[in-house]
Amino acid sequence: MRWLFLAAALFACGPKHESTSPGSSGGSGGSDEKTSSEVVTGKDGKKYIVTKTTKTVPAESPPDRPADAFPSDPLVKYNVDGINAYRKKHGRAPLKYDAKISAFALSGSKQLASDHTAHAHFNAHIKEQLGSPDAMKGKSGFGSRGAENQGDWNGIPKLDDNKLENGKKQIDITLKLMMDEGPGGGHYENMLNPKFKRVGVGLVYVGDKMYLTNDFSD
């Protein structure tokens, strides 16, 4: 049996701070700095070298908020509990269920079930969700950073005749395979990232196949 997984992550950046002065010298810069220079003519007719340094700083995490109520589908809570069991084992704080992020994750699972292209929805829409004033107020669900784990883009196959047990087994094996990647693996790092505080879950069934998306944020 072949299992295919792909993890995605994106981090929002805060405001860009720029300093510009006639005749200034370039700063030392860094991995988060970009420096450019150009010659301009001042009002006095003299030529000046203007050096612009743009520094990108990480956006602040939003204020913490209570977990949202779980939906009626018991597999959503089962999935979150499974992730948190791994986090507890590795000394990480539990993630809180987020209904807004789950709506985003559900759209991701629906698209995955339709086009079988990993993270197509995440890549197309996540930048709209991160680091905005709405994000900081919790209106989008996401905060300053986001990441996504998805199960097999061809669907996780049937593993049990009982519907509930089938779902649990599909979730169990998917989370285990992701954790088995170990340190450096995208799914592993997303599930254990200490900066993440919230998780959204998207579960979609096509026949007996499950399409699973877990979206993470701070």
DRENLUM-311628 format. One line per 4 residues: number of its first residue (from 0); their letters; for each residue z, x, y of N, C-alpha, C. Coordinates in nm, 3 decimals, padded with zeros to 5 digits. Layout:
NUM) a) Z:X:Y:Z:X:Y:Z:X:Y ~ ...
***
This chain:
0) mrwl) 00.000:00.085:-00.119:00.000:00.000:00.000:00.000:00.089:00.125 ~ -00.088:00.062:00.216:-00.098:00.143:00.337:-00.031:00.073:00.454 ~ 00.050:00.150:00.526:00.118:00.095:00.642:00.076:00.176:00.765 ~ 00.038:00.106:00.869:-00.010:00.171:00.990:00.079:00.131:01.107
4) flaa) 00.128:00.232:01.182:00.214:00.205:01.295:00.173:00.292:01.413 ~ 00.202:00.244:01.532:00.179:00.324:01.651:00.282:00.284:01.756 ~ 00.342:00.382:01.820:00.442:00.355:01.922:00.385:00.386:02.059 ~ 00.433:00.315:02.158:00.389:00.338:02.295:00.509:00.339:02.387
8) alfa) 00.502:00.416:02.493:00.610:00.420:02.591:00.552:00.446:02.729 ~ 00.617:00.391:02.830:00.574:00.412:02.967:00.696:00.408:03.055 ~ 00.702:00.501:03.150:00.815:00.511:03.240:00.768:00.493:03.383 ~ 00.833:00.405:03.453:00.795:00.382:03.592:00.848:00.494:03.679
12) cgpk) 00.780:00.518:03.788:00.823:00.619:03.883:00.866:00.552:04.012 ~ 00.960:00.614:04.076:01.009:00.562:04.202:00.916:00.598:04.316 ~ 00.963:00.579:04.439:00.878:00.604:04.556:00.837:00.749:04.567 ~ 00.722:00.771:04.624:00.674:00.906:04.650:00.718:00.949:04.789
16) hest) 00.788:01.060:04.795:00.835:01.111:04.922:00.739:01.219:04.972 ~ 00.689:01.203:05.092:00.593:01.297:05.146:00.647:01.364:05.272 ~ 00.622:01.494:05.283:00.659:01.565:05.404:00.536:01.635:05.457 ~ 00.502:01.609:05.582:00.384:01.668:05.641:00.418:01.723:05.778
20) spgs) 00.381:01.849:05.804:00.405:01.907:05.936:00.298:02.010:05.967 ~ 00.247:02.014:06.093:00.145:02.112:06.128:00.195:02.254:06.107 ~ 00.114:02.334:06.037:00.147:02.474:06.021:00.258:02.502:05.923 ~ 00.300:02.402:05.847:00.409:02.426:05.753:00.360:02.501:05.632
24) sggs) 00.451:02.566:05.563:00.414:02.640:05.442:00.445:02.553:05.322 ~ 00.373:02.575:05.213:00.393:02.495:05.093:00.525:02.524:05.028 ~ 00.587:02.419:04.969:00.712:02.438:04.899:00.686:02.491:04.759 ~ 00.797:02.519:04.689:00.786:02.575:04.555:00.736:02.472:04.456
28) ggsd) 00.765:02.342:04.484:00.715:02.237:04.397:00.785:02.236:04.263 ~ 00.733:02.159:04.170:00.791:02.146:04.038:00.705:02.055:03.954 ~ 00.753:02.020:03.835:00.673:01.937:03.746:00.650:01.798:03.804 ~ 00.737:01.756:03.900:00.721:01.624:03.958:00.671:01.632:04.102
32) ekts) 00.618:01.745:04.142:00.568:01.763:04.278:00.421:01.801:04.278 ~ 00.350:01.754:04.380:00.211:01.792:04.400:00.195:01.835:04.545 ~ 00.131:01.951:04.566:00.113:02.004:04.700:-00.035:02.022:04.729 ~ -00.077:01.977:04.846:-00.216:01.995:04.889:-00.218:02.036:05.035
36) sevv) -00.322:02.108:05.076:-00.333:02.157:05.214:-00.471:02.123:05.269 ~ -00.477:02.102:05.398:-00.603:02.081:05.467:-00.592:02.130:05.610 ~ -00.707:02.162:05.671:-00.711:02.209:05.808:-00.743:02.089:05.898 ~ -00.661:02.068:05.999:-00.682:01.957:06.092:-00.684:02.011:06.234
40) tgkd) -00.743:01.934:06.322:-00.747:01.970:06.462:-00.645:01.887:06.539 ~ -00.552:01.956:06.606:-00.450:01.887:06.682:-00.502:01.834:06.813 ~ -00.419:01.756:06.883:-00.458:01.701:07.012:-00.484:01.810:07.116 ~ -00.425:01.928:07.091:-00.446:02.040:07.184:-00.572:02.118:07.154
44) gkky) -00.649:02.071:07.054:-00.774:02.137:07.019:-00.757:02.254:06.923 ~ -00.636:02.289:06.888:-00.611:02.400:06.797:-00.617:02.353:06.652 ~ -00.650:02.449:06.565:-00.656:02.422:06.422:-00.518:02.445:06.359 ~ -00.480:02.353:06.273:-00.353:02.366:06.202:-00.377:02.344:06.053
48) ivtk) -00.299:02.417:05.973:-00.299:02.393:05.829:-00.186:02.296:05.799 ~ -00.221:02.182:05.746:-00.121:02.081:05.711:-00.103:02.081:05.560 ~ 00.018:02.103:05.518:00.050:02.103:05.376:00.132:01.979:05.344 ~ 00.087:01.906:05.247:00.155:01.782:05.208:00.213:01.799:05.068
52) ttkt) 00.342:01.774:05.055:00.408:01.779:04.925:00.451:01.639:04.888 ~ 00.403:01.593:04.775:00.437:01.460:04.726:00.524:01.475:04.603 ~ 00.643:01.417:04.607:00.737:01.427:04.496:00.763:01.289:04.440 ~ 00.745:01.276:04.311:00.770:01.150:04.242:00.906:01.155:04.175
56) vpae) 00.990:01.057:04.202:01.124:01.054:04.144:01.136:00.933:04.053 ~ 01.217:00.942:03.947:01.232:00.829:03.855:01.292:00.708:03.926 ~ 01.246:00.591:03.890:01.303:00.469:03.945:01.442:00.446:03.887 ~ 01.527:00.382:03.965:01.662:00.353:03.918:01.658:00.240:03.815
60) sppd) 01.752:00.246:03.722:01.763:00.139:03.625:01.820:00.015:03.693 ~ 01.783:-00.103:03.647:01.835:-00.226:03.707:01.981:-00.247:03.670 ~ 02.050:-00.333:03.742:02.190:-00.365:03.705:02.195:-00.425:03.565 ~ 02.303:-00.397:03.495:02.318:-00.451:03.361:02.338:-00.602:03.368
64) rpad) 02.289:-00.674:03.268:02.304:-00.818:03.263:02.340:-00.861:03.121 ~ 02.402:-00.976:03.107:02.440:-01.024:02.973:02.317:-01.047:02.886 ~ 02.340:-01.045:02.757:02.232:-01.075:02.663:02.195:-01.223:02.674 ~ 02.068:-01.252:02.648:02.023:-01.390:02.642:02.056:-01.450:02.505
68) afps) 02.056:-01.581:02.498:02.082:-01.649:02.371:01.963:-01.629:02.277 ~ 01.992:-01.610:02.150:01.885:-01.595:02.051:01.814:-01.729:02.030 ~ 01.685:-01.725:01.998:01.612:-01.848:01.967:01.652:-01.900:01.829 ~ 01.595:-02.012:01.792:01.632:-02.075:01.665:01.585:-01.997:01.542
72) dplv) 01.481:-01.917:01.557:01.428:-01.839:01.445:01.530:-01.731:01.406 ~ 01.592:-01.741:01.287:01.694:-01.644:01.247:01.640:-01.503:01.230 ~ 01.510:-01.489:01.212:01.453:-01.356:01.192:01.456:-01.272:01.320 ~ 01.458:-01.337:01.435:01.466:-01.262:01.561:01.600:-01.189:01.568
76) kynv) 01.709:-01.262:01.544:01.841:-01.198:01.544:01.851:-01.095:01.432 ~ 01.794:-01.127:01.317:01.798:-01.032:01.205:01.731:-00.901:01.243 ~ 01.621:-00.910:01.316:01.549:-00.790:01.360:01.632:-00.710:01.459 ~ 01.692:-00.778:01.558:01.774:-00.708:01.657:01.896:-00.645:01.590
80) dgin) 01.958:-00.718:01.498:02.073:-00.663:01.425:02.033:-00.540:01.345 ~ 01.912:-00.542:01.289:01.865:-00.427:01.212:01.847:-00.304:01.300 ~ 01.789:-00.323:01.418:01.774:-00.211:01.511:01.910:-00.158:01.553 ~ 02.002:-00.250:01.584:02.134:-00.207:01.631:02.216:-00.140:01.521
84) ayrk) 02.190:-00.175:01.396:02.258:-00.107:01.286:02.216:00.041:01.282 ~ 02.089:00.067:01.303:02.042:00.206:01.309:02.098:00.277:01.432 ~ 02.104:00.206:01.544:02.158:00.268:01.665:02.307:00.303:01.647 ~ 02.381:00.214:01.586:02.523:00.240:01.562:02.542:00.362:01.472
88) khgr) 02.458:00.371:01.370:02.465:00.485:01.277:02.444:00.617:01.348 ~ 02.365:00.614:01.455:02.334:00.736:01.529:02.411:00.745:01.662 ~ 02.516:00.666:01.675:02.602:00.676:01.792:02.544:00.620:01.920 ~ 02.452:00.525:01.909:02.392:00.464:02.027:02.452:00.326:02.051
92) aplk) 02.456:00.286:02.178:02.505:00.153:02.212:02.405:00.048:02.165 ~ 02.454:-00.071:02.132:02.362:-00.176:02.085:02.272:-00.227:02.197 ~ 02.155:-00.273:02.159:02.062:-00.333:02.254:02.094:-00.481:02.269 ~ 02.070:-00.534:02.388:02.090:-00.676:02.415:01.957:-00.749:02.404
96) ydak) 01.962:-00.867:02.344:01.840:-00.947:02.332:01.799:-00.999:02.469 ~ 01.669:-00.990:02.498:01.616:-01.034:02.627:01.504:-01.135:02.604 ~ 01.521:-01.256:02.656:01.423:-01.361:02.634:01.292:-01.335:02.708 ~ 01.300:-01.280:02.830:01.177:-01.255:02.907:01.095:-01.144:02.841
100) isaf) 01.162:-01.038:02.797:01.089:-00.931:02.728:01.032:-00.984:02.597 ~ 01.103:-01.077:02.534:01.053:-01.136:02.409:00.925:-01.215:02.433 ~ 00.916:-01.283:02.546:00.793:-01.356:02.577:00.676:-01.258:02.591 ~ 00.703:-01.143:02.651:00.602:-01.038:02.663:00.566:-00.984:02.525
104) alsg) 00.667:-00.960:02.442:00.644:-00.908:02.306:00.567:-01.008:02.221 ~ 00.597:-01.137:02.238:00.527:-01.239:02.161:00.378:-01.240:02.196 ~ 00.347:-01.224:02.325:00.206:-01.215:02.365:00.140:-01.094:02.301 ~ 00.217:-00.985:02.290:00.164:-00.866:02.225:00.135:-00.887:02.079
108) skql) 00.223:-00.959:02.010:00.201:-00.987:01.868:00.083:-01.081:01.847 ~ 00.069:-01.180:01.935:-00.044:-01.272:01.924:-00.176:-01.199:01.943 ~ -00.177:-01.105:02.039:-00.300:-01.030:02.061:-00.327:-00.936:01.944 ~ -00.220:-00.875:01.890:-00.236:-00.786:01.775:-00.294:-00.863:01.656
112) asdh) -00.245:-00.986:01.635:-00.295:-01.067:01.524:-00.441:-01.106:01.545 ~ -00.484:-01.109:01.670:-00.620:-01.149:01.701:-00.719:-01.033:01.698 ~ -00.682:-00.922:01.764:-00.779:-00.811:01.775:-00.744:-00.689:01.692 ~ -00.623:-00.686:01.634:-00.578:-00.575:01.548:-00.589:-00.440:01.619
116) taha) -00.564:-00.442:01.749:-00.564:-00.320:01.829:-00.423:-00.294:01.879 ~ -00.362:-00.187:01.830:-00.222:-00.159:01.862:-00.201:-00.141:02.012 ~ -00.099:-00.208:02.065:-00.052:-00.193:02.203:-00.154:-00.232:02.309 ~ -00.254:-00.310:02.272:-00.355:-00.350:02.371:-00.291:-00.431:02.484
120) hfna) -00.205:-00.525:02.448:-00.138:-00.608:02.550:-00.042:-00.524:02.632 ~ 00.036:-00.439:02.567:00.133:-00.352:02.635:00.062:-00.262:02.736 ~ -00.042:-00.197:02.692:-00.114:-00.104:02.780:-00.180:-00.174:02.898 ~ -00.221:-00.298:02.878:-00.291:-00.371:02.983:-00.196:-00.430:03.088
124) hike) -00.071:-00.458:03.048:00.017:-00.534:03.137:00.150:-00.469:03.171 ~ 00.189:-00.361:03.104:00.323:-00.308:03.124:00.346:-00.255:03.265 ~ 00.243:-00.198:03.327:00.261:-00.143:03.462:00.299:-00.251:03.563 ~ 00.259:-00.374:03.537:00.295:-00.484:03.625:00.443:-00.518:03.612
128) qlgs) 00.504:-00.477:03.501:00.641:-00.517:03.471:00.747:-00.417:03.517 ~ 00.708:-00.291:03.532:00.806:-00.185:03.552:00.828:-00.148:03.698 ~ 00.953:-00.123:03.731:00.987:-00.061:03.858:00.966:-00.144:03.983 ~ 00.928:-00.269:03.971:00.904:-00.353:04.087:01.035:-00.416:04.132
132) pdam) 01.039:-00.473:04.255:01.161:-00.544:04.297:01.201:-00.653:04.199 ~ 01.102:-00.723:04.142:01.134:-00.826:04.043:01.197:-00.765:03.919 ~ 01.148:-00.648:03.880:01.205:-00.582:03.763:01.350:-00.544:03.790 ~ 01.376:-00.492:03.910:01.511:-00.450:03.942:01.608:-00.570:03.946
136) kgks) 01.555:-00.689:03.971:01.638:-00.809:03.974:01.642:-00.877:03.838 ~ 01.574:-00.818:03.740:01.574:-00.875:03.607:01.480:-00.991:03.588 ~ 01.395:-01.019:03.689:01.306:-01.135:03.679:01.193:-01.115:03.580 ~ 01.154:-00.989:03.557:01.047:-00.963:03.462:01.099:-00.929:03.324
140) gfgs) 01.232:-00.913:03.313:01.291:-00.869:03.187:01.298:-00.718:03.180 ~ 01.188:-00.650:03.214:01.184:-00.504:03.211:01.252:-00.445:03.334 ~ 01.293:-00.320:03.319:01.350:-00.246:03.430:01.256:-00.137:03.475 ~ 01.304:-00.013:03.472:01.224:00.099:03.522:01.144:00.169:03.413
144) rgae) 01.170:00.138:03.289:01.101:00.203:03.178:01.081:00.104:03.065 ~ 00.977:00.126:02.988:00.950:00.037:02.877:00.883:00.110:02.762 ~ 00.902:00.061:02.643:00.839:00.119:02.524:00.816:00.009:02.423 ~ 00.724:00.034:02.332:00.689:-00.068:02.235:00.670:-00.008:02.096
148) nqgd) 00.724:-00.077:01.997:00.696:-00.050:01.856:00.627:-00.172:01.797 ~ 00.519:-00.148:01.724:00.452:-00.257:01.654:00.436:-00.222:01.507 ~ 00.444:-00.325:01.424:00.420:-00.306:01.282:00.271:-00.290:01.255 ~ 00.237:-00.287:01.129:00.098:-00.269:01.086:00.006:-00.364:01.162
152) wngi) -00.098:-00.309:01.226:-00.185:-00.393:01.307:-00.275:-00.484:01.224 ~ -00.272:-00.467:01.092:-00.341:-00.560:01.003:-00.244:-00.663:00.946 ~ -00.120:-00.661:00.994:-00.018:-00.753:00.947:00.064:-00.694:00.835 ~ 00.193:-00.724:00.836:00.283:-00.676:00.730:00.270:-00.775:00.614
156) pkld) 00.229:-00.729:00.497:00.197:-00.822:00.388:00.318:-00.894:00.331 ~ 00.291:-00.999:00.257:00.394:-01.080:00.193:00.472:-00.996:00.092 ~ 00.605:-01.012:00.093:00.691:-00.934:00.004:00.783:-01.021:-00.081 ~ 00.785:-01.153:-00.053:00.874:-01.242:-00.129:00.820:-01.384:-00.117
160) dnkl) 00.839:-01.465:-00.221:00.792:-01.603:-00.218:00.876:-01.691:-00.125 ~ 01.004:-01.657:-00.111:01.091:-01.731:-00.020:01.059:-01.690:00.124 ~ 01.036:-01.788:00.210:00.991:-01.759:00.347:01.090:-01.674:00.424 ~ 01.218:-01.712:00.420:01.319:-01.636:00.496:01.338:-01.497:00.438
164) engk) 01.348:-01.489:00.305:01.365:-01.358:00.242:01.242:-01.270:00.264 ~ 01.126:-01.332:00.265:01.003:-01.257:00.292:01.009:-01.193:00.430 ~ 01.050:-01.272:00.530:01.061:-01.219:00.665:01.162:-01.106:00.676 ~ 01.275:-01.123:00.611:01.378:-01.018:00.615:01.326:-00.888:00.552
168) kqid) 01.259:-00.902:00.439:01.207:-00.782:00.371:01.096:-00.716:00.455 ~ 01.014:-00.797:00.519:00.909:-00.741:00.605:00.970:-00.661:00.721 ~ 01.076:-00.717:00.779:01.144:-00.648:00.890:01.215:-00.522:00.838 ~ 01.285:-00.535:00.727:01.360:-00.421:00.672:01.269:-00.301:00.647
172) itlk) 01.157:-00.325:00.578:01.072:-00.212:00.542:01.003:-00.154:00.666 ~ 00.972:-00.241:00.764:00.908:-00.191:00.885:01.002:-00.103:00.965 ~ 01.126:-00.148:00.986:01.222:-00.068:01.062:01.255:00.062:00.988 ~ 01.266:00.053:00.854:01.297:00.173:00.777:01.185:00.277:00.789
176) lmmd) 01.061:00.233:00.777:00.950:00.327:00.787:00.943:00.390:00.927 ~ 00.977:00.313:01.027:00.979:00.367:01.162:01.090:00.472:01.177 ~ 01.207:00.443:01.124:01.317:00.539:01.133:01.292:00.662:01.046 ~ 01.220:00.643:00.938:01.190:00.756:00.849:01.100:00.860:00.915
180) egpg) 01.040:00.826:01.029:00.962:00.926:01.103:01.051:01.042:01.145 ~ 01.177:01.014:01.175:01.270:01.118:01.217:01.248:01.159:01.362 ~ 01.333:01.251:01.411:01.324:01.296:01.550:01.183:01.343:01.587 ~ 01.137:01.300:01.701:01.002:01.334:01.745:00.902:01.225:01.715
184) gghy) 00.934:01.137:01.622:00.845:01.024:01.592:00.860:00.917:01.699 ~ 00.750:00.861:01.743:00.754:00.766:01.853:00.840:00.645:01.827 ~ 00.828:00.585:01.708:00.908:00.466:01.676:01.056:00.501:01.669 ~ 01.086:00.612:01.604:01.224:00.659:01.590:01.287:00.679:01.727
188) enml) 01.215:00.748:01.815:01.270:00.778:01.948:01.287:00.651:02.030 ~ 01.195:00.558:02.019:01.209:00.433:02.093:01.330:00.353:02.047 ~ 01.351:00.346:01.916:01.463:00.268:01.864:01.597:00.328:01.899 ~ 01.604:00.460:01.913:01.732:00.526:01.938:01.749:00.575:02.082
192) npkf) 01.653:00.549:02.168:01.661:00.599:02.305:01.788:00.547:02.372 ~ 01.879:00.636:02.416:02.005:00.592:02.476:01.987:00.526:02.612 ~ 01.871:00.545:02.676:01.848:00.484:02.806:01.808:00.337:02.796 ~ 01.766:00.297:02.679:01.729:00.156:02.661:01.853:00.071:02.639
196) krvg) 01.852:-00.047:02.703:01.965:-00.139:02.693:01.924:-00.276:02.639 ~ 01.794:-00.307:02.646:01.749:-00.441:02.612:01.628:-00.435:02.519 ~ 01.611:-00.541:02.442:01.498:-00.546:02.349:01.443:-00.688:02.346 ~ 01.311:-00.695:02.336:01.243:-00.822:02.318:01.171:-00.821:02.185
200) vglv) 01.163:-00.936:02.121:01.107:-00.945:01.986:00.994:-01.048:01.984 ~ 00.880:-01.008:01.929:00.769:-01.101:01.911:00.731:-01.109:01.764 ~ 00.751:-01.224:01.703:00.717:-01.245:01.562:00.606:-01.351:01.551 ~ 00.497:-01.315:01.490:00.386:-01.406:01.470:00.343:-01.399:01.324
204) yvgd) 00.323:-01.517:01.262:00.276:-01.521:01.124:00.133:-01.574:01.119 ~ 00.052:-01.507:01.041:-00.081:-01.556:01.005:-00.080:-01.563:00.854 ~ -00.065:-01.685:00.802:-00.042:-01.699:00.659:00.094:-01.641:00.625 ~ 00.098:-01.552:00.528:00.223:-01.486:00.490:00.241:-01.351:00.559
208) kmyl) 00.143:-01.307:00.636:00.151:-01.178:00.705:00.227:-01.189:00.835 ~ 00.313:-01.092:00.858:00.390:-01.088:00.982:00.330:-00.986:01.078 ~ 00.320:-01.024:01.204:00.284:-00.931:01.311:00.409:-00.917:01.398 ~ 00.461:-00.796:01.405:00.591:-00.770:01.467:00.578:-00.676:01.586
212) tndf) 00.636:-00.716:01.698:00.642:-00.631:01.817:00.785:-00.625:01.867 ~ 00.835:-00.506:01.889:00.964:-00.483:01.955:00.937:-00.408:02.085 ~ 00.975:-00.469:02.197:00.960:-00.405:02.327:01.098:-00.369:02.381 ~ 01.109:-00.249:02.437:01.237:-00.196:02.482:01.235:-00.170:02.632
216) sd) 01.353:-00.181:02.695:01.364:-00.145:02.837:01.509:-00.116:02.871 ~ 01.528:-00.064:02.994:01.663:-00.035:03.040:01.723:-00.154:03.114
***
